[in-house]
């Protein structure tokens, strides 16, 4: 059976074990049900997630032109502290920026390869943690806009990491940490403007991923170069598909690629 998919990040659902779903042209695949199955991927073409033209993907599923112009990928996306919608100042599209920036945002700690600090919209909890492959996470504060969350992250990342080591995460070379204790140690560094939004009465969220075998050595699949691949799916963690031959495929990093997926 074969499915065509314009790749976008897999949808997830937090249960006892994370459920993963991949959207295809006419269906939605429950990827958990494909564990221990042979899958084949064939590169078909590019399709920019913004203009939908067959143009080489530059970054985040966008072609170069759209990446330079679309409000959906402004600098404030990666650097929340650059948000200015609360001041009524436009970056690329003020209406869109107000819609996204002027809503509750959460600053959190997540443990995927080590404990890191991050920012996400409240509506993206726990999705963001799952996408990062975190096995435990906790909220630090809930701010009313992206800017306040952003300046808090900037202050805290002087004392804790803000990046995930994807190799360590996929090898499952991790250890449990006391996130409540670490959060409490960091409270002293929160900017004065954001202190009223601190959360101190919550617990850690624990996340279990559907993986039957973790890789020891990693081979990253690049469909731009190889054009096709076949392997036995043995796990899913973060936005990565993990195969028996230790190949890993980051679905999110390949957004904008149209592929045919065959169940062998």
C-alpha positions in Angstrom: 0.0 0.0 0.0 1.3 3.4 -0.9 0.5 6.9 0.4 1.6 10.3 -0.9 2.4 13.0 1.7 3.4 16.6 1.8 5.6 16.3 4.9 4.7 18.4 7.9 5.5 17.6 11.4 3.7 14.7 12.8 0.6 15.3 15.0 0.9 13.9 18.5 -1.3 12.9 21.4 0.0 12.4 24.9 -1.2 9.1 26.3 0.6 6.4 28.4 2.8 6.3 25.3 2.9 9.2 22.8 0.7 8.6 19.7 2.0 9.8 16.4 0.0 10.7 13.2 1.3 11.5 9.7 -1.0 13.3 7.3 -1.1 12.0 3.8 -3.0 13.1 0.7 -6.2 11.2 1.5 -5.6 9.7 4.9 -3.9 10.0 8.3 -1.5 7.3 9.3 -1.2 6.1 12.9 2.6 5.7 12.9 2.6 3.7 16.1 0.8 0.9 14.3 3.6 0.8 11.8 6.3 -0.2 14.3 8.2 -3.3 13.2 7.0 -2.7 9.6 9.2 -2.2 6.6 8.6 1.3 5.2 9.9 2.8 1.9 10.2 6.5 1.2 10.5 8.0 -2.3 11.2 11.6 -2.9 8.7 13.1 -5.4 9.2 16.9 -5.4 9.2 20.0 -3.3 6.2 22.0 -2.3 6.7 25.2 -0.3 4.3 25.3 2.7 3.5 29.0 1.9 3.3 29.5 -1.9 2.9 25.7 -2.7 5.2 26.0 -5.6 7.6 23.2 -6.6 10.6 25.2 -5.3 13.6 23.9 -3.3 13.0 24.2 0.4 15.2 26.7 2.1 14.2 26.4 5.8 11.2 25.3 7.9 9.3 24.1 4.9 9.5 27.4 3.0 11.3 28.3 -0.2 13.8 31.0 0.0 11.5 33.8 -1.2 8.8 32.9 1.3 11.2 32.5 4.1 12.4 36.1 3.5 8.9 37.5 3.4 6.3 35.5 5.3 5.2 36.6 8.8 5.1 32.9 9.8 8.9 32.8 9.9 9.9 36.2 11.2 12.9 36.5 13.5 10.7 36.6 16.6 9.7 33.0 16.0 13.2 31.7 16.9 13.9 34.7 19.2 10.7 35.5 21.2 12.4 38.4 22.9 12.3 40.2 19.6 8.4 40.3 19.7 7.0 43.7 19.3 3.3 43.2 18.8 2.6 44.3 22.4 4.0 47.7 21.4 1.9 47.8 18.2 5.0 47.6 16.1 5.0 45.5 12.9 7.7 43.2 11.8 6.2 41.7 8.6 2.4 41.5 9.3 1.1 43.2 12.5 -2.3 41.5 12.4 -0.7 38.0 12.2 1.9 38.9 14.8 -0.7 40.2 17.2 -2.7 36.9 16.8 0.3 34.8 17.7 2.3 37.0 20.1 -0.5 38.4 22.2 -1.7 35.1 23.7 -0.5 33.2 26.7 3.1 31.8 26.4 4.8 29.3 28.7 8.4 29.3 29.8 9.4 25.7 30.7 12.1 23.3 31.6 12.4 20.1 29.5 14.8 17.2 29.8 15.6 15.6 26.5 19.4 15.3 26.3 19.8 17.5 29.4 17.7 20.1 31.1 16.9 23.1 28.9 14.8 26.2 29.0 12.3 27.0 26.3 9.3 29.1 25.2 6.1 28.0 23.6 2.5 29.1 23.2 0.3 27.7 26.0 -1.8 25.9 23.4 1.4 24.0 22.4 1.8 22.3 25.8 2.7 19.4 25.8 3.1 19.2 22.0 6.3 21.2 22.1 7.9 18.9 24.7 7.0 15.8 22.7 8.5 17.4 19.6 11.8 17.9 21.4 11.9 14.3 22.6 11.7 15.4 26.3 11.0 12.6 28.7 10.1 15.1 31.5 9.1 18.7 31.6 7.6 21.4 33.8 6.2 25.0 33.4 8.1 27.8 35.1 5.7 30.7 34.2 2.8 31.6 32.0 3.1 35.1 30.5 0.4 37.0 28.7 2.5 37.6 25.6 5.5 36.2 23.7 7.8 39.1 24.6 7.7 38.6 28.4 8.3 34.8 27.9 11.1 35.6 25.6 13.0 38.0 27.9 12.6 35.4 30.7 14.1 32.7 28.5 17.1 35.0 27.7 17.6 35.6 31.4 17.4 31.9 32.4 19.6 30.5 29.6 22.5 32.2 31.2 22.1 29.5 33.9 20.7 26.5 32.0 21.0 25.2 28.5 18.6 26.3 25.7 19.5 23.6 23.1 18.8 19.9 22.7 21.6 17.5 21.7 19.5 15.4 19.3 22.1 12.6 19.1 22.0 12.1 22.9 18.2 12.3 22.9 17.9 9.6 20.2 20.4 7.3 21.8 18.4 7.7 25.0 21.5 8.6 26.9 19.5 10.5 29.5 18.9 10.7 33.2 16.0 11.9 35.3 16.4 15.2 37.0 14.4 17.0 39.7 12.9 19.7 37.6 11.0 21.2 40.5 14.2 21.7 42.4 16.0 23.2 39.3 13.0 25.5 38.6 13.1 26.8 42.2 16.8 27.6 41.8 16.1 29.6 38.7 13.3 31.7 40.1 15.8 34.3 41.4 16.9 35.1 37.8 13.4 35.8 36.4 13.1 39.5 35.2 11.0 41.7 37.4 8.4 42.3 34.6 7.6 38.6 34.5 7.7 37.6 38.2 4.0 37.9 38.7 3.4 35.1 36.2 5.5 32.4 38.0 3.9 29.0 38.5 5.1 27.1 41.6 2.2 24.7 42.4 2.6 22.3 39.4 4.2 18.9 38.9 6.5 17.4 36.3 4.9 15.9 33.1 6.4 12.6 32.2 6.5 11.4 28.6 7.1 7.9 27.2 7.9 7.4 23.6 7.1 4.4 21.3 10.6 3.0 20.8 11.5 -0.7 20.8 15.2 -0.2 20.1 17.3 2.8 20.5 20.2 3.4 18.0 23.9 3.3 19.2 25.2 5.0 16.1 23.1 7.4 14.1 22.8 7.8 10.3 20.7 10.8 9.4 18.5 10.2 6.3 18.5 13.1 3.7 16.0 12.4 1.0 17.3 15.4 -0.9 20.4 13.4 -1.6 19.4 9.8 -1.4 16.0 10.2 -3.1 14.7 6.9 -1.6 15.1 4.7 1.5 13.7 1.5 2.9 14.0 0.2 6.5 12.2 -1.3 9.4 10.6 1.2 11.8 11.6 0.5 15.4 10.8 3.7 17.2 9.6 7.3 17.1 10.9 10.0 19.4 10.6 13.8 19.1 9.9 14.2 15.4 12.3 11.4 14.4 11.5 8.1 12.9 14.1 5.5 14.1 14.9 2.5 11.9 16.5 -0.9 12.7 19.7 -0.1 10.7 20.2 3.0 13.0 19.0 5.4 10.3 17.0 8.3 11.7 14.7 10.6 9.8 13.6 14.0 11.1 10.1 14.5 9.7 9.9 18.2 10.8 13.3 19.1 9.2 11.9 17.7 5.9 8.7 19.7 5.9 7.9 20.8 2.3 9.1 17.6 0.7 6.5 15.5 -1.1 7.2 11.8 -0.7 5.6 8.5 -1.5 5.4 6.2 1.6 5.1 2.6 0.8 4.2 -0.1 3.4 6.3 -3.0 2.2 
